Every structure is written in structure tokens, then in C-alpha cells.
Amino acid sequence: MNGIEQALTTGVEGGTVILFPALGELIGQRAGIVNLGTEGCMLAGALAAYAVAAVTGSAWLGVVAGFVAGGAVGFAHSWLVVRRKADQLASGLVLWFLAIGLTSVLGTTYVSRTVNALPIVKVPGLGSIPWLGTILFTHDPLVYASYVLVAVVWWALYRTRVGLVLRATGERPEVVSVAGRRPELVQIAAVTLGAALAGIGGAQLSVGYVDSWFDDMTNGYGFIAVAVVLFAAWRPLLVLLGAYVFGVALAAASVLQAHGVAVNQYVLDALPYVVTLVALVLFARSGGSRAPEGLSRALTNTS
Amino acid sequence: MSLIARGAPARPSSDAGAGVVAPSLLERLGDVSGWRRAGLTLGAYVASLALFGAVVGTQHANPLSVYDSIVHSALLDGGSLAAVVLRAVPIVLAALAVSVPARAGLVNVGGEGQLIVGAVGATGVGVALGAAVPGPLGWLLMALAGFGAGALWGGLAGLLRVSVGANEAVTTLLLNFVANDLMLYLLYQPWKDPTGGGQPESRPLVASEILPKLFGSSVNLGVIVAAVVALVVHVLLKRTGWGFALRVVGGNQVAARRAGLPVHRLMVSSMATGGGLAGLGGMLYLAGTQVQLLPGGTATYGYIAFLAAFLGRHEPLKVVVAALAFSAIAVGAPGLQLDYGLDGNVVDVLLALIVAAPLALSANRKKAF
């Protein structure tokens, strides 16, 4: 396997860690709510998945636990923001901080445990395509699930009534209430579901990508997921692309080192954040005008 | 009414009562909703403390004795009061770094990175100067380097906000990670102390560069500087045209622009000032307490500061009180680890829950508009 192939393969695997939370964040932001606590949802998901996998021996039960744990944190965020009118950005950060503390405390016993990680499954047929087969179809099943999820989110968003109500909630909640639906419930459901997906991203990290649990292991990936949604201008297919760009930047460090390229490790570690910042600079302006109206009010602190 | 919560931290709370005649004490006592609000507030904080008790309970620690030992280690043990005040220095300055831009409606979550680059800048200058200049001049140059580095880091996020519309909460968060990697790069390669036994540490500052201790205690000059800076920021925000203009921008950007205020310049200057304050905090902590640049030296003080700034509702003097309280809780962490086997990060849970209480009460807050 050459360096580029390896970087792309690892990039897809690591990009999936961002893709789940980014798609989840896209759903919530389309309903007009930012969740900076995505980082906390991922942490909660990562620990819940790892702990359940360690105790039951089943990584899949772990993934379910990650989904539930992420959703629980997200529900708290949506309750504070929607029902209690808390500031969105502050609420997300407080929940992130809460998750850091809780996962450190509850996770100490799992630091040295081992789990049966998610298996790598080569897709029959597709996996044998030269080059692309390795990059796209030799992964753990959550990666394949994420491919399907992108399509489902796109379809649901643009082709279904649910998607229409969701988008309308993010743009003009009052129109939704005139149409006889409760925008508050739509927002709570969207944020909770989105956070549950972030929990799956955390699970992909702990029981799929790195196979271990340690304090603060999400390392800012949740914030990158939020940034990806912003520069992808709330479009699912661009979110997919952005997540993989990030994944490759993340993989570059280990691949370059494995090939003996002498680049300082900490310069490489900074790469994903720098790449994300550059992408924000390049695309923020063009994307900004596409922001759901309710969301841009929250993002710019104007009413 | 908008269903989207407006940026509460951005709202200058002091103008909440503008134009409203302050109610007399008698009127306030008769104000049933006021009593209800007070009860709810109390209830929310009690619920926070109870939740934290439940968390430590799951770790087989007695919640009451945990609270008892936090109070003891923060206030009653000899010397720990000094530790609280010392640790509050970076927290206070990084919290002011949140509050100044908040006046202009901006969310600076970059206190952590700004503390780091401030300490990095101060280390660069301090190590280069060595004993070449007398102490006070060395302190001043290091402080300028720290402030300047922090101002660049914060100002960059402000610039990205006004030029391309990149949300400053997201960019400051990302810049925190970049700052940390920058510091690690310096500590593992060019700045590594060759005599440090292989540890990733910078050379220590020379004795004359270290801030002097005061009153024969471990409290150093940095504490005085932080207190003075907090007062200056208070005056800047309350008594100067700049502070007033920031509040106008934070209140209504469109109106501010129509009134002829240089909105973009004000926003960038508030972010740069905030970043500079945190950078100064990084310098004071380095030159007063750490004496050499260490990985993880800021220990999430930047994030604790964000919570403190929010709890203090961005009023500089209240922010200082909140920062001191949070510093006291943070100082208690090692004791909890020692006595109860609780992970030191357990205090993050307590801090987050304390700030969650006012968040949960946002809907009950009296609003001026």
C-alpha cells in the first residue's frame, strides 16, 4: 500500500469520526440551533461505547450506547436552549465542560481495559476494485453506515415533508407554528437526534478508529465538525467532502511518519485545525448567505 | 418574539434597567414574582450541588464530606488562600478576555489559546533577555510580549469575523488547539532546555525576571497587577467612549453603524484587547508561578475563565468574584483525588453545573426588552 492510498484509507476511517457529528450538527443547525456541545456529545458517546463494549464484549451494543449517551447530552442542550431560552453558545460549552468532567470521572476504570473493536469488513465485489476498493470498502461497518446516512439525510432534507418542516423551523419558526406544528418540538427532536449521531461519531473513534479510551480523546474533533457544517454551507454532500478533507489531514501525521518523512509531529498535529480554519476563511463568506435565518441570528448575536 | 435565544452573554446587563426607575425596597419586598425568582435561583443552585453530590456518590464518596473538604482546602488550610489567589490570576485575566468582546456581542472562547501564546511570547522574550536588563524592565518587556501575542491571537479571530464572517466562537476554539500544538512544538524542539533532563520544558527565567513575592507570603506581584487590570477594564467599559461604543455595537449592530460607529474596528479591537488581557494573564502566571514554560501549564484555566465570565455576567468586578470562587474550587481538586480517589477533573463537573443553573433560569430572567 503506497503512502497516498494509505493516507486516503485512513482519511476515510478518521473522516467518519467527523462525518457523523457533522451530519448531526447539520440537522440541528437546519432547525436553527448550534450545538457547540457536539464535542461533549462525542466524548459521552466515545466513553459509553467503550464502557459498554468492555463490559458486554459487544462493540455493537457499545455503538447503541454511544447513540443514547450523545442524544442525552444533546437533549439537555436543546432543553436549556429551547425551553429555558439559554444562550446557545454558552449552553453548548457548559455541556462540553460537563462531559469532560463526567467522562474523566466515570472513565478512569476503562482506561486500561481492552475491547473487541468493530470488525473490518471488506465489501464483497466492491472491495476488490483496485485502489478505490481499499480506500472506500475495506472498513468497519459504521463507515458504510455513514455513506448511507449522507444519502438519507440529503433525501430527508430536500425530498420529504419532515425535511421541509425542519428547514422551515430554522428559517421562520413562526411560519411553522402557523402551519400547525410546534417549532420547539422540531428543534428539540433535531438537536437530540443530531447529538445522538455525534455520539456514534464518538463510538467510531473509541471502538473503531483508535480502539481505546483516554481522557479528552475527542481532542476538538467536535468543534471541527461544527466548523465543517459552517463551511459546507449546510449541504450534506459538502459536509461529506469536508469531513474527509479533515480525515486526511488527521491521517497525514501518522502516514508521513511511517514513511520516514521528517516533519515535526506537533506541526502535523496542528494541521487539521489549520486546514479547518483555512476552509472557514475560504468559504465562510459564500456560505454565510445560505445560513438558515434563525441560525444566523444565533451565530452573529443579533436579533 | 424570536424563538431563538438571543446572545445572553452579549447583552450588557447593566442597561437592563436603563430608563426604568429603580423600585423601592418596599416595592421589591412586595414583588411576588421577585420572591419566586429568588426561590427558583436558590433551587437551581441547590439542584446543581445535589447533582454533583450524586456524581461523587456514584464514585463511593460521601458528597457532604467532599463539599466539606473543598471548603477546607480552599479557605481554611494554611497557605491555600494564597494558592487560590495565585491561581485566580490567569483565570481573572482570561475571564476579562471573554467579557470585553462580549460587550460587543462577540463570543471569545479562545482564552485558553490566548493564555498559551501569552506565556509563549513572554518566555521567548524572557529567555532571550536573561539577566541583560534590570528586573522591572524585563517584566515590562515580557508583559508587552505576552499582551501582544494574545492580542494577535484574539485579534485574528476578530478580523476573520468582520472580514469573511467566520464565527468567532468556532475560530477561537480551533485556535486554542493550534496554540497548544505551537507551544508543544517549541518545547519539544527549539526551546527545549538542554539541561532539563530530556523533559519538554523551556529554560527557566533568571531570578531577576521572576515576579517578586509580597508580604512574606507566596503571593506575588502578579496578583496586584491582575487586580489593577480588572479595575482598569471596569473603568474602560463603564466610563469611556470606547466602552460605551462596544455596548452599542453589542446591543444593535445596525443602529451602531447608522450612528456612524466604526463597527468592524470596534469588534476587532475588543477581540484584540480581550486576547491581550489573556496573554498578559499567561505572562503573569509564567513569570510569577511557573517560572518556565511547561506543557499543559494552563490546565484548562482558559475554559474555566469562560464559565466564570458567564457567571459574572460580563461585569468585570463580578467576574473577578466568580473567578476567585472557581479558582478556589480548582485548588481543591488534588485534595479530592488524594482523599477520595476522585479524578481531578471532577471539579469540571461542579463548575459546569454551577453555570448551568443560571442558564436554566434564562427564561425567568426579567428582560428590559
Chai-1 contact restraints between the chains, C-beta under 6 A:
chainA,res_idxA,chainB,res_idxB,connection_type,confidence,min_distance_angstrom,max_distance_angstrom,comment,restraint_id
A,G32,B,I4,contact,1.0,0.0,6.0,A-B,restraint_1
A,L80,B,L359,contact,1.0,0.0,6.0,A-B,restraint_2
A,L80,B,A360,contact,1.0,0.0,6.0,A-B,restraint_3
A,V81,B,A5,contact,1.0,0.0,6.0,A-B,restraint_4
A,R84,B,A360,contact,1.0,0.0,6.0,A-B,restraint_5
A,R84,B,S362,contact,1.0,0.0,6.0,A-B,restraint_6
A,R84,B,A363,contact,1.0,0.0,6.0,A-B,restraint_7
A,K85,B,A5,contact,1.0,0.0,6.0,A-B,restraint_8
A,K85,B,S362,contact,1.0,0.0,6.0,A-B,restraint_9
A,K85,B,A363,contact,1.0,0.0,6.0,A-B,restraint_10
A,A86,B,L359,contact,1.0,0.0,6.0,A-B,restraint_11
A,A86,B,S362,contact,1.0,0.0,6.0,A-B,restraint_12
A,D87,B,A5,contact,1.0,0.0,6.0,A-B,restraint_13
A,D87,B,G7,contact,1.0,0.0,6.0,A-B,restraint_14
A,D87,B,A8,contact,1.0,0.0,6.0,A-B,restraint_15
A,D87,B,P9,contact,1.0,0.0,6.0,A-B,restraint_16
A,Q88,B,A5,contact,1.0,0.0,6.0,A-B,restraint_17
A,L89,B,V107,contact,1.0,0.0,6.0,A-B,restraint_18
A,L89,B,A169,contact,1.0,0.0,6.0,A-B,restraint_19
A,A90,B,P9,contact,1.0,0.0,6.0,A-B,restraint_20
A,A90,B,F310,contact,1.0,0.0,6.0,A-B,restraint_21
A,S91,B,L359,contact,1.0,0.0,6.0,A-B,restraint_22
A,V94,B,A352,contact,1.0,0.0,6.0,A-B,restraint_23
A,V94,B,V355,contact,1.0,0.0,6.0,A-B,restraint_24
A,V94,B,A356,contact,1.0,0.0,6.0,A-B,restraint_25
A,F97,B,D348,contact,1.0,0.0,6.0,A-B,restraint_26
A,F97,B,A352,contact,1.0,0.0,6.0,A-B,restraint_27
A,L98,B,A352,contact,1.0,0.0,6.0,A-B,restraint_28
A,I100,B,D348,contact,1.0,0.0,6.0,A-B,restraint_29
A,G101,B,N345,contact,1.0,0.0,6.0,A-B,restraint_30
A,G101,B,D348,contact,1.0,0.0,6.0,A-B,restraint_31
A,G101,B,V349,contact,1.0,0.0,6.0,A-B,restraint_32
A,L102,B,V349,contact,1.0,0.0,6.0,A-B,restraint_33
A,S104,B,D343,contact,1.0,0.0,6.0,A-B,restraint_34
A,S104,B,N345,contact,1.0,0.0,6.0,A-B,restraint_35
A,V105,B,D343,contact,1.0,0.0,6.0,A-B,restraint_36
A,V105,B,V346,contact,1.0,0.0,6.0,A-B,restraint_37
A,T108,B,D343,contact,1.0,0.0,6.0,A-B,restraint_38
A,P173,B,L3,contact,1.0,0.0,6.0,A-B,restraint_39
A,P183,B,L3,contact,1.0,0.0,6.0,A-B,restraint_40
A,G220,B,F177,contact,1.0,0.0,6.0,A-B,restraint_41
A,F223,B,L173,contact,1.0,0.0,6.0,A-B,restraint_42
A,V226,B,V170,contact,1.0,0.0,6.0,A-B,restraint_43
A,A227,B,V170,contact,1.0,0.0,6.0,A-B,restraint_44
A,N264,B,Y185,contact,1.0,0.0,6.0,A-B,restraint_45
A,Y266,B,D181,contact,1.0,0.0,6.0,A-B,restraint_46
A,Y266,B,L184,contact,1.0,0.0,6.0,A-B,restraint_47
A,Y266,B,Y185,contact,1.0,0.0,6.0,A-B,restraint_48
A,V267,B,Y185,contact,1.0,0.0,6.0,A-B,restraint_49
A,D269,B,D181,contact,1.0,0.0,6.0,A-B,restraint_50
A,A270,B,V178,contact,1.0,0.0,6.0,A-B,restraint_51
A,A270,B,D181,contact,1.0,0.0,6.0,A-B,restraint_52
A,Y273,B,L174,contact,1.0,0.0,6.0,A-B,restraint_53
A,Y273,B,F177,contact,1.0,0.0,6.0,A-B,restraint_54
A,Y273,B,V178,contact,1.0,0.0,6.0,A-B,restraint_55
A,T276,B,L174,contact,1.0,0.0,6.0,A-B,restraint_56
A,L277,B,L174,contact,1.0,0.0,6.0,A-B,restraint_57
A,L280,B,A166,contact,1.0,0.0,6.0,A-B,restraint_58
A,V281,B,V164,contact,1.0,0.0,6.0,A-B,restraint_59
A,A284,B,V164,contact,1.0,0.0,6.0,A-B,restraint_60
A,A284,B,G165,contact,1.0,0.0,6.0,A-B,restraint_61
A,A284,B,A166,contact,1.0,0.0,6.0,A-B,restraint_62
A,R285,B,V164,contact,1.0,0.0,6.0,A-B,restraint_63
A,R285,B,G165,contact,1.0,0.0,6.0,A-B,restraint_64
A,G288,B,G165,contact,1.0,0.0,6.0,A-B,restraint_65
A,G294,B,I4,contact,1.0,0.0,6.0,A-B,restraint_66
A,R297,B,I4,contact,1.0,0.0,6.0,A-B,restraint_67
A,A298,B,I4,contact,1.0,0.0,6.0,A-B,restraint_68
A,L299,B,N167,contact,1.0,0.0,6.0,A-B,restraint_69
A,N301,B,G7,contact,1.0,0.0,6.0,A-B,restraint_70
A,N301,B,A10,contact,1.0,0.0,6.0,A-B,restraint_71
A,N301,B,G105,contact,1.0,0.0,6.0,A-B,restraint_72
A,T302,B,Q253,contact,1.0,0.0,6.0,A-B,restraint_73
A,S303,B,S2,contact,1.0,0.0,6.0,A-B,restraint_74
A,S303,B,R6,contact,1.0,0.0,6.0,A-B,restraint_75
